[in-house]
């Protein structure tokens, strides 16, 4: 049986039609204006953009589909220098008007802003979509009775020449209805069956890896450059067109959900089609609910580079231009979430899921929440925290349906607002009652260096003692500590599996060690080292922001860093820092428990306890212990090095720039990222705007390591630590190394890379260690 949906207006509200046309107009205007902007400076502009592209081709792994698109389209990267920098995700409620940032304060202004955001997403991330078709033909392929329901398979044909097709299946409960609708993709049919038993009309469609009809859309609409996930998202709207003709379907209550890549497309679909009444993003991660600025390779996660190379058709190829330059993105993925407002949106995330990060999810929530508050819908946005990894199970789906029932008026269920990671600096300030009087701290220009040019070693060592006291003061009053020796609490096998830290094999072994305040560590080394009687050089590995997997890179290129180091002959001591891996929830309520302390203080104390443990390992040479820290790990390692003289040397990869220079919050995030954003050193927040008064600085932390080795790997394209700023700090620290005739022990190398830690960066570290570890 074939049925023709005569007019799309019968299935689509007038508001949606007007919105779709408005977005097309805005998208065209954006493309035109960008074209004018890019061509405004003539040949010089083109040459600059060509240089950007040449550099991207050098620093990014090769992607054949991307190269093909570049050749076919002739596109070049945008002029990054002409684009504004935004280290933090853009505020969805700010728009450009007459050269000024104007705050959105009304629903009407939000409606216009919403269309602008959609147009930006179309341009840079998801590609363009056609207007909804007005010639849909529906053919019932099969209909059969199932227990308590009717299953109906339908094929939709539409578009020019009816070349586009889409299969869908309805599971209709017994009774007259109308029933609320639960929509998802074909591979989630099991979810649909749970919805069916909850009294929903379930609709699944061929917009998933297991069954995908959306390739037919490409032939039908050749003028559009939409990505695969965008086509699948647009397909959800065609299902709604058909549902509008089904008497049993309550099209005023339509929920859409999907998991992982299907969660991404569900958010895109909700942005494209406001007939979707509620959306549930299930572990959509990078490219879904999480800002690319806060979820990427610099956080040991899936980022723009990896996702556009591994899944080249998921998003528009233009998105790849911003790998390593995420702070230049005109639009980010938290704004995709904002486009669902004021409709109910549940953001479901697993704490140890490698495709997402709990801290980034909180930041998305905090960025989008004001939009919901503006629209009077504060209770329609929530995070659903799940234990475990990327998997789901019936309990989770029941909670998704609880969310639908709650907002469709079918039941009362609790979805409390919960924050795991500290984020409220003002609350900390009030609770801690910390007072810092800036006038008591002198202004200290960086170029003066840690000491005057005429200073002697003794003068520096007095200053170093003052520096150590300042570091301890900034880290806060530490509570009592007393390490215990125990084997109880070692990480069980199922946690090893979850966090991807199984014994590596292939010539390596792993040993569990309990240390410090009931913390589990893993030591990776060459096989049989522990039984050999030899003493090997060792590395204390301090990982970056890596919420789901701690010291393990959740998304990586090639070997894990600790395995690379172990294969090179080092015993590598690894543990999750507080707030990461198995210790994520340990930071929840940290500042309520310890208002006078700091997360940095806890991290450094744990690192010192790790050194205590390493000194006792029979296969570790205590005189050849090196600390290798990447990003956050470099920051922790610098503070450790300033107060602990036991390590033979330090390697800092993508470490921070000097605080006194880190004043451009738009470019790097400024020192605010340490005090407010991650709340590692809350006291540092008092010095925002007065950075020259900070009682100690990065150059002094490095100088305090002298005359031991300090090796710095500072990429040329690190948006969080611009090379020029880092180099100025290194040269300031060199004045102290010169006092000890040890200038050769302070080494900076600057590869043409961006902030990540792939096997190439690991090799840079190993090459440095090879040159210096024997000559300590």
N, C-alpha and C positions, 0 to 999 in steps of 0.2 A: 504494500500500500504506500503510495506516494502522496505527500501533502505539500502544498506550496505556501510558504509564509509570504503573503502578498506584499506587505510593506514592513520595512524594518521599524517604522514608527509604532506598529502594533506591539512590537516586542521590546522596544527600547524607549525609555522616557525622553521627553523633549530636552530636559536639562542635559542628559548625557550627550545628545546629538549636538547641542550648542557647544558644550565643553569640547567635544572632539574637534569641531570645526575651529574653535578658538585656539586649541593647541596646534593644529596644522598651521594656522596663520602665524602664531608666535614662533613655531619651529622654523618656518620659512624666513621670518624676519631675523631670527638668530643666525641662521646660515648665511643670509645676505650680509648681515653686519660683520660676522666673522670673516667673510670673504673680503669685505672692504678693509677690515683691520689688518688682515694678513697681507694684503696687497698694497697697503698705504705707503710703505717705505721702499717699494720697488725692489731692485736687484739686491740691495744690502739685506733687506728682510728675507728674501728667498735664500740667500747664501747662509744666513744665520740659522734658518730652519733646516737647511740641508746639513749643516754641521751638527745640529741636534740629532738628526736622523742617523748620521754616520756614527755618532757617539753611542746612540742606543744600540745600533747594530754591533758595536764592539763589546758593550758591557752586558747585553742581554743574551741569554742562550738563543740559538737559532730556532726560529719557528717558521717552517716552510709555508703554512697557510697565511701567516702574517706577511711574509715576504711576497707571496703571490698577490695578496691584496694590495700591498704597496705598489707593486709594479702595475697592476691593472688600474688602480684608482689614481695613481700619481700623487697621492696625498702626502703631506709633510706634517711633522709635529707643529703644534701652535708655537707662537713666539712666547716661550716661557717667561722671558724677562719682562714682557709687556703684561703678563697676567698677574693679578694680585696673589700674594702668598697668604695662605690660611693654614697655620699649623694645626689648629683645632678644627674639628668639623664645622662647616658653615652653619650659622644659626638659621633654621628654616623660616623664622619670623622676621628676618631682616631682608630688605630688598633695596636695590640701588635706585635712587630717584634724584635727579638733578645733581649727580655726582656725590651724593651723600647716602649713608646707610640709614634707612628709615624703618622703624619698628612697626610691624603689623599689629593693629589693635582692634580690628573688627572682622566679623565673618566675611563681609564683602571684600575687604582687602585680602583676606586669606584666600578667597576663591580665585582672585587674580594671581596671587603669588603661587598658588597651587598649579595653575596653568603654566606659569613660567618655569617652575621646577620640572614639570613633565616635559616641557620642551627641551630643557637642558639634559635631562636623562635620555631623551630620544637622540639628541645630538651626540653625546659623549659616551653613553654606556649601552643602551638597549637597541638603538636603531629605530627607524620610522615604521609606522603601521598604517594600513589603509583605513578608510572610513568603513563602518560596519556595512555588510552587504544588504541589499534589499531584495534579493532573489533566492532566498534559501529554499531548497526542496528537501523534504524529509521523507525517507523511505524506511518503513519498518522491516527489518531483516528477519527478525524472529521474535516470538513472544511465547513465554512458557510460565507455568505456575511453579513457584517454589514455595517452600514451607512458610506460610504466613505472608506471602508477597507474590508479585508478578514481576518477572524479568522481561524487559523489552529492549532489544538491540535495534539501534537506529543508525542509518547513515545520512549525514547531511551533505548536500551538494550546494555550492554557492560560488559567487565571484564571476569574473568574466568567463563566459563559456562554460560556467559551472565546473571549472577545472579543479577547484579546491574541494576536498572532501574531508569529513570528520566522522569517525565512528564514536558512538556513545552507548552506554547501557544505563537504563533506569531500573532501579529496584523500588517498586511501589508497594507500600504496605496495604494490607486489606483494609477496606473502608472507603468512605467517600472523600475524606480529606477536607480541606487542603492540608497537606503536610509540609512542615518546614523542610528545606532542601539542604542536603549535605553533599558537597561536590569535592571530588578529588580525582587523581589520575589513575589510569588503568592498573598500574602495579600496586596500588593501595586498595584493591578490592576488599581485602580483609578488613580495612578500616570501615569501608562502606557497609559491610555486614553488621558491624557493631552499631553503626548509626541506624541501620534498619531496625534492629531490635530495640533501639531507643525511640522509635516512632518517627524517624526521618525518612523522607523520600531520598534515596541515595542516587547520585549521578556520577558515573565514572566515564572518562573519555580518553581517547587515544592521543595523549599529550605527554608521554613518558618514554623512557628508553625501551621498555618492554613492548610498547605499541605506540607508534608515532605516525600520525597521518599528516603532520604539518609540513612535510617536505612538498606536498602538493600545493601549499600556499605560495611557495616560491615561483612555481610555474604560473600560477594564476595571477600573481601580483609582482611581476618582474621589476617594477619601478621602485620597490621598497627594499631597504637595506636592513631589515629587521634580523635580529639574531635568533637562534633556535629557541632559546628560553622565552623570548618575546613572542614568537609565533605560538608557542604552546600556551602562553598566557592569554593571547588574543583568542585562542580556541575556546577558552572558558566562557568568553562572552557569547560565542556562537551556540554553546550549550544553553546559555540563558535565553537566547533568542528562541530556541526550541521549547524550553521549559515554559515560556510564556503561553504556549499553546496547550499545555497539559493541565487539565482541570484540577488534578489532584495535587499540583505543585503550588505551594504558597511562595510566590516569587517576591513577597515582601520580606521574607526571611530566608536568605540564601547564605550559607557558610561555605567558604572555600579553604582547603588546606592541602598541604603536601609536605613531603620530607626531603631535606637536603636540596638537590637541584630543583625538586618539585616545590620545595618551600620558597625558593627564589622566585620561580615563576608565579607562585600564588600571590606574592607581594606585588609583582609586576601587574598581574591581572587585576588586583584590587585597585591599583593606581589607574589602570586604563578604564575600568568599568565600575561605576559607582552603584550599579545594581547589586553588587556583591555586598551583603549586609554585614558580614563579619569575616575576618580572615585570621587564620592561624598559621604562623610561620614556624615550622618544625625544623629546627637545626638548619636554617638556611645559610648561616655563616657568612663567609666572604662572598661578596656579590649578591648578598641577600639583605639581612638585617643589620650587618655590621659595617661601619665606616671603614673605607680602605685606608684612611689615615691611621686607624687604631687596630687594624687587623691585617698583618702582612708579614713578610719575611723578616722584618726588623723585630717582630715579636715572635719569631720562630713559628709562624703560622702560614696559612694560605694567603697569598697576596696577588696583586694584579699580574705580576710576571708569571707566576706559576699557573694561575687559573686560565690566563689567556693563551698560554702555550699548551697546557695539558688538555684544555677543552676550548679549542680556538673558535668554535661556532656558538658558544653560549652567549657571548656578549659581542658588542660591536668592536671591530679591530682598533678603533680610535682609542679605546680605553687603555690599550697597551702602551700608548705614548707616555702615560703617567707613571709607569713603573719606576720607583725611586724618586719620583717627583709628585707624590700623592698630595702634597700641600698646595699644588697648583690646580687641582681638580676644581672646576667651577661648581660641581654638584657632587654630592656623595651619597652613599647608600642609606644612611640614617634618614635622609630626606625621602627616599623611597617609602620607608615606613610611615613617615609623616603624611604621605599622600592618602593613607587610609583614614585619617581623622575626618570626622568624629566617630567613624564606625568602629565597633569593637575589634581590637587587634591584640592577639595573644602571641607573645614571643617566647617560644619554647626552646630551651637550651639545656644540653647536658654538660655537667661541670668538667668532665674530662674528655670531651669530644674534640678531636684534633682539628676539625674544620672551623671551630669557632673559639671564642674566648670570653670567659665570664666577665672580665673587666670591661672589654669592649662592648658587651651587651648592656652593661649598666650605663655606659656612656651614651649609647644609642637611646636608651630609655630616658635618661636625664635630658637629652637634647630634644626629644620628641614630646616629652610630657607637657612643656609649655603650650604646644599647639593644641593638645587635647584640653588643657585648662582654658585656653582662650575660647574654645568652642563649647565649654560647659560639659565636657565628657571625661572628666578626670578618671572615673572608674572604668573606662572602656579600654584602657591600656595597662597591660601587666606583663611581667616576666614569669614564666613557669619554669622553675629550676628542676632539673631531673638529675638523678645520680647516674653514674656510668658514662658510657661513650656514645657512639653515633646511633646506637640501636633504639628501637621503640618496642613496646609490648602493650598488651590490652589495657593495663592500668592507665598508661599514658593516653591512649585514645579515649578512654572513658572520661579522663579529665578534659580533653579537648571538647567532648560533647557536653560536659558540665558547663564549660565556658559558653557554648552555644545556647544551652538551655537557660542559663542565667540571663543572657541578653535578649533572648527571644521570649522571655516571660513564661518559661516552662518549668522553672524550679529555682531554688535558692542554694547557691554554692559559694564557698569562700575562696577568694583569690587575693590573699593579703599582699601588700606591697613589701617586698623584702630586698634589702641591699646587703650584699656580701662584702664588697670592697669599700674601705673608707673613702668618702668623697666630699664630706661637708667640713671644710676648713673652719668656717665661722663657729660651728658647733664645738669643734676641738678647742678653739681659742677660748670660748666661754667656759668649757668644762675644765680645761687645764689651768685657767687663770694665769697663763704665761704672759708676762709683760716684757717687752723689749723696747728700750728707749734708744732710738737711733742716734740721738745726739751724743751718746757716750761712745759711739763707734766712729773712729776717724775715717775720712775718705782716703782710699789707698789706690792710686792709679796702677793699672797692671804693668805698665812699662817700667815702673820703679823696681819691679821684680820682688822676690821674697826677701832680699837683703840689699843694702846699699852696695855699690860697686867696690868700695874700699873695705868691706867687712872681712873678718877672719872666720875660720872654722868655728872657733869658740863662740863667736857672736851668733852665728847661724844655729849652733846647737842650743843656745839659750832660746832663740826664736822658735826652734823646732819644739821645744818643751811647751812654749806658749801655744803653739799651733796645736799640739796634741790636746792640750787642755780645752782649746776652743772647739776642736772636733768633738770631744766627749760632751762638752756643754751643748753643742748643737744637736747631737744625737739624743740627748735627754738623760734623765736620771734612770739608770738601769736598775731593775729589781734584783733581788738576791739571786745568785746562780751557784749551782753545785752539780757538776756532771757526775753521772753514775755509770759504772761499768755493768752492762747487762747484754744478754743476747735476746731477751724478751722484746717483742714488738717488731721483729724483722718483717720485712715486706713479704706478704704471702704471694703465691704463684699467680692468683687471679688478678692481683694488683699489678704485678709485673707485666702480665699480658695486656691489661687495660692501658697501661702507660708505655707500652712498647719498649720495655727494658729487660727483655729476656737475656739469658746468657748468650753472647754473640756467636760462639763457636768459631770455626775457621781460623784456628790458631790463637784465639783469645779466650780468657776465662773471666768470670765475675765473682767477687766475694762481697757478701753483705757485712756491714759494720754498723753497730749501734754506737752513737756518740752524743755528746752534749746533753741537751735536755730532751731525751727520749726521741732522737731523730735517727732515721734510717739513712745510711749511705750505701752506695755501690762503688766498688773499686774495680775498674777494668784494667786488665794487664795481659801480657803474653801468657799463653798456656804454660803451666808448670813453674812460673816465676815464684809463686808462693812457697813451693817446695824445694826450690833450687838452692837456697842459702845465699843467693845474690842480693845485693841492694841496688835497686834501680832508681834513676831520677823519677821524680813524681810531679804531677800537676794537680793542683786544686782547681777544679773547673767551676766557674761562677757563671751561671746562665743568664740570658736576657729575660725580658718580660715574656714569659711562656706559660700562661695560665693553665692550659689543659694538660700539659705533660711535663712541666717542671724542667729538669735539666735535659730532657729529650726534645729535639726539634720535631714538632708535630707534622710540619710540612717541610721537606728539605730536598736538596739536590745532592744525590750521592750519599756517601757515608755519614753517619753521625759523628760529630766532632770528637767525642770521647773515644770512639773506636779508632778513628784516625790517629789520635795521639797514642793510644795503646799499641797500635801496630808499629808505631815508630819507636817503641821501647820504653814508654813512660807507664808508670802506675798512675791511673787517673781516678782521683777521688771525686765522686759526684753526689750531690744531694739536692733536694728541692728546697729552694729558699721559701721563706714564709709567704704564703699567698699564692703558691704555684704548685702544680701537680697534685700530689696527695694532700698538700697542706693549704689548699685554696680556702677552705672554710675557717682555717685558723685565724685569718685576718678579720673575720666578721666580729665586730664589737671590740677590736683591738684597742682603740683609743678610749673606749669606756672602761676597759680593764686597766690600761696603762696610760693614763692621760699625760704623764710626765715623761714618757719614753717616746721612742719613734720606731717605725718599721726599719729604717736604716740602722738604728742601734741594734735591733734584734738580728738583722741580717749579718752585721759585722760580728756580733757575739757568736752567732752560729758558725761563721767562717773561722773565728779563732778556735772554737771548739773542734772544728774539723782539723785544723792544724795540730791541735793537741793529739787527736787520734792518729793522724798521719805519722807523727813522730814516734809512735809506739809500734807501728807496723813493721814486722821483721824484714820485709822485702823492700822497704823504702829507705833510701839514703836521706837522712834528715838534713844534710848539708846541700842537697840538690832538689829542694821543693820549690817549685815555681807556681805562681798564681796566674791563671789565664781567665780573664773576664771579658765578656762581650756585652756591649751596650749597658743595660742595668748592671750586669756583672762587672763591667769596668768601673762603674761608679762605686759599687760596693768594694771592689778590689783596691781602689785608690784610698778609700777611707781605712781599709784594713792595713794597707801599706804604711800609712802615716803613723799608726799606733803600734804596729807589731813588726819586730825586727827579724823574725825567724825565717821568712821566705828568702831564698837566694835571689829571686828576681820576679818581675811581673811583666805580663803581656796584656796590654789594654787594647781591645779591638772596638772601634766605634765608641770611644769614650766621650764624655761630655766636654763642651768648650768651657773656658773660664766663666765663672758666674758674672764677673764684672763686665764681660763683653756680651753676655747673653741677655740683651735687653729688647731684642726685636721679637716680640711674642708672636707676630704674624708669621715670621720665617721659621723659627725653631720651637716656639712655645715658651721660650724664656725660662727663668728659674721657677716660674709658676708650676711647671710640669713636675718638679721635684717636691714642691710644697703643697700644692693644691690638687693637681691632677692625679698623681699617684700617692700623694701624702706620705712620701718617704721621709722627708725632713720638714715637718710642719713649721718649725721655727724660721726656716729660710723664707717663708712667706712674708714675714715682717719687712724684708729687705727689697721687696718688689718695688721698683721705681727708685730704689736707693742701693743698687747693686754694688756700687763702689765702696759701700760701708760693710759689706759682708766680712765677718771676722776671719775667715780663711777662704782660700780659693783653690781651684783645681791645680793651678801651677804649683802651689805650695804643697798640696798633697803629693804630687809627683816629686817635688824637690825633697820631701821628707823621706823618700825612699833611698836617696843618695847615701853612700856611694854604690848601692846595689844596682843591678840592671833594671831599667824601666824601658820596655820596648813598646812603642805605640804604632798601631796600624790604623791609619786615618784615611779612609777612602776619599777620593776627589769629589764624590757625589753624595755626601752624607747630608741630607736636608736637616737633620737634628744637630749636627755638629759641623758647621762650615769649615772647610780646610784652613782658610786663612786665620780664623779665630783659634782653632786648635793649635796651629803652628805658633802663633804668638804666645800661647801659654807654654808650649814646649820650650821656646827660646828663653822665656822668663825663668823656667825651672833650670835651664842649662847653666845659669849663673852659679847656682849652688853646686852642680856637678863639677864645674870648673874649680871650685874651692878644693875639691878632693882629687884634682887631676884625673877625674873619672868621666870626662865629657864623652868618651867613647862608649860609656855604658848607658847613656840616654840616647835612644835610637828612635827615629820616626821614619816610617815608610808609608807612602801614599799611593797605593795602586789605583788605577782607573776603574773603580768599581763604585757601587752604591752600597747602602747599609744593609748587608745581609751576610750570612756566614756559610756559604757553600763550600765545596771541596777546594775551590780555588783560593778562597780566603784562609781555609785551614792550612793549605800548603804554604801560604805566606807566613803564617805563624810558625809552622814547623821549620821553615828555612831560617827564620830569625833565631829560633831556639838552637838549631844545629850550629849556627855561627857563634852563639854566646854561652850556651849552657855548659860547655866544657871549659870555658874561660871565665868562670865566675869570680 
